[in-house]
Amino acid sequence: MHFTFAYPFFGILASFLLASISAYFLYKTNPLKLPKPWLVYAVMAIRFLTLFTICFLLLGPMFKWVSQRKEKPILAIAIDNSASMLQASDSSYIRNNLKKEISKLSDALKEQYSIETYTIGASAEKNKEITFTEKSTNLSDALLQISNDHYNLNHNATLLISDGIYNQGSNPAYALEKGAAPVYTIAVGDSTQHKDALISKARYNPSIFVGNDFEIQIDCKAFYCNNEALQFTLYEGSETIQKGSIVAKGNNYYGNQKFLLTNAKEGIHTYQIKINPLKKETNLVNNKITIQVNVLKSKQKIVLLYQTPHPDISAISRTLEANTNYDLQRFLFADYKEQGVNDVSLFILHQLPGNNGEANNLIEKLQQKSIPIFYILGKQTGLNYLNNQGILRINGPPQNYNEAQAWVNQQFNLFQLEENTASNLQKFAPLITPFGNYQIPGNANTLLYQQIGYVKTNTPLLFFSNSKGTNEVYLCGEGFWRWRLQDFLLNQNTHVSETILNKIVQWASGKSDRTKFRVEPNKKIVDENEALQFTAELYNDLFELINKDEISLLLKNNAGKVFPYQFSKTITAYQLNLGTLAAGEYTYEASVNGQSAYGKRMGKIHIKELQTEALETRANPSNLRAIAIETGGQFFQINELGLLKNTLLKNEFSKTIIYKEEEFLDLIKQKWLFFCILLFLGTEWFIRKWNGFI
């Protein structure tokens, strides 16, 4: 044990002398009446130890404490928890015995290894129950997640128990970097290809418009079905819509069947396509597929006008053209002939009106016709003309500009932004905005304010207004293309920038909703592994958001069973997360508790069944063998668990790591010293009391 002190070493000597002199003269001048002389010296020693210990501790001594920590090698056991594990000939063994075998293997290895168990579906989850019900398998992401969970730890190996089938992610053989823990793979399932006809994919447009014709193309596979007719039937509900047939050629046949539907009717249509069962076909689960098609009334016509070519135009066009609800037309303003103005749902004016009053007359016409306008300001915007035409006034020196980043107004209530969208907007590159004093109407709703450098201002960057029943939006800066690029840089996609632009256009081009009670699902067609969420808004007579009352929702499935739910309150609105639901069609009915005047809001939700795991049921041990080879592990069959156990127990790289840890501790903080001093003082006090000194 090594000591250090906050004061020079002679402090110890001074403490020793002080304690010695005090103890000696106390009992020399006041001798105790004890039967034995050595008892007197013992009491004197107690006084010395007490005083010396107290003085010694006042010197701030610290001692070095050395400890050891042992870390066993970590063995991660990852079990494929997907539905395909139970679709092979050995499904009975997997369902009834696999968990017992894994438990037995873990018990045999736990003395040498620290065992951690994962299940694999769309991702890896730790210590989750093994049910073999996951709807997809992503082996690459799961292996990478397990490796990342044990970064810089004594991760010795991963055991992967799987049928080798994956339907999401990249090739798992190349998921891990060199130097990662080896993966020992254990193959289960039947790798024999049996007779099987299946639908692998349906190609169709999920959103079309009323009256249009549309095509559904079915891609199919057939194994060992040579010269047999594959009979297809298209249903909507219980009604047969169309039938078709193709003949399989060879033992590995790939083909397609097309259905053409005409004169689409408005609404969400659920179709089921089936292949009639073949003789001696073992797997019938993959003979059918369900799809939903949303038939919309009509596209909204949007016109994008711009002063001169600009990167913003391409960025805006790419975003809106990807939305099937919009018919986007873009023109250089000098080429625009004002054709079909009355049919336009929204005009987007990029840096218009111009410095010479370009588009001034057009804006007057649009305002007279109450056609919504989305203004995007920039260096070529004629602020004098804008001040006279629009509701925004900017007073400042001409040709002066700022670079302004966005910061989000948390009180904005026209629509909701996801938390990820709001946080990303504040990280995006600045827009080029006119410098000056901004004046906007008092009833305008500002979503984004300008942040100049590190200073957050109350100058609007993006705000919304409804003037005389006409929607107007102002983005007070050019450079949307920067947002789109930085969105991809941060997130590897352009979801955030597309979301904000689509919400702007949706609000601006939409008709004003004067209902006081609004309920909307996040989607009307939801995958069965995707969470279903609802948002609700409640308004008073002044159309101010309120959330004093409670809102209930009744959800009814195909069988007529009703599930009651209660919305949770946010700052100004309501939300409800129902999580994942079983596939099928649901109806919902929402109401405000105790307030019948608000009425009820009703609608339909379609939960799409995922059949990914049924598309391929033949085990693929070659994938597992490749994973083992690429990571430096070994490949085993499920009946070789004993050999696997011996291999792991004899693994020369499986060693416990001993960590030596050193730390300096304050001696004065050791509680046992306090009790020692208390014992010394108590003993001395008792003896002195017994001798009549106290």
Sequence and secondary structure as in RCSB ss.txt:
>XXXX:A:sequence
MHFTFAYPFFGILASFLLASISAYFLYKTNPLKLPKPWLVYAVMAIRFLTLFTICFLLLGPMFKWVSQRKEKPIL
AIAIDNSASMLQASDSSYIRNNLKKEISKLSDALKEQYSIETYTIGASAEKNKEITFTEKSTNLSDALLQISNDH
YNLNHNATLLISDGIYNQGSNPAYALEKGAAPVYTIAVGDSTQHKDALISKARYNPSIFVGNDFEIQIDCKAFYC
NNEALQFTLYEGSETIQKGSIVAKGNNYYGNQKFLLTNAKEGIHTYQIKINPLKKETNLVNNKITIQVNVLKSKQ
KIVLLYQTPHPDISAISRTLEANTNYDLQRFLFADYKEQGVNDVSLFILHQLPGNNGEANNLIEKLQQKSIPIFY
ILGKQTGLNYLNNQGILRINGPPQNYNEAQAWVNQQFNLFQLEENTASNLQKFAPLITPFGNYQIPGNANTLLYQ
QIGYVKTNTPLLFFSNSKGTNEVYLCGEGFWRWRLQDFLLNQNTHVSETILNKIVQWASGKSDRTKFRVEPNKKI
VDENEALQFTAELYNDLFELINKDEISLLLKNNAGKVFPYQFSKTITAYQLNLGTLAAGEYTYEASVNGQSAYGK
RMGKIHIKELQTEALETRANPSNLRAIAIETGGQFFQINELGLLKNTLLKNEFSKTIIYKEEEFLDLIKQKWLFF
CILLFLGTEWFIRKWNGFI
>XXXX:A:secstr
  EE SS THHHHHHHHHHHHHHHHHHHHS    SSHHHHHHHHHHHHHHHHHHHHHHT  EEEEEEEEEE  EE
EEEEE BGGGGSSTTHHHHHHTHHHHHHHHHHHHTTTSEEEEEEESSSEEET    S BS   HHHHHHHHHHHT
TTS EEEEEEEE S   SSS GGGSS TTS  EEEEE S      EEEEEEEE  SEEETT  EEEEEEEEEES 
TT EEEEEEEETTEEEEEEEEE  SSEEEEEEEEEE S  SEEEEEEEEE   TT    GGGEEEEEEEEES  E
EEEEEESS  HHHHHHHHHHHT TTEEEEEEEGGG   TTGGG SEEEEES SBTT TTHHHHHHHHHTT  EEE
E  TTB HHHHHHHSS EEES TT EEEEEEEE TT  SS   HHHHHHHTTS  EEEE SEEE  TT EEEEEE
EETTEEEEEEEEEEEEETTEEEEEE SB HHHHHHHHHHHHSS HHHHHHHHHHHHHHHS     SEEEEES SE
EETTS EEEEEEEE TT  EE  S EEEEEE TT  EEEEE EE SSSEEEEEE   SEEEEEEEEETT GGG E
EEEEEEEE   HHHH  S  HHHHHHHHHHHT  EEEGGGHHHHHHHHHT TT   EEEEEEEEEEGGG HHHHH
HHHHHHHHHHHHHHHTT  
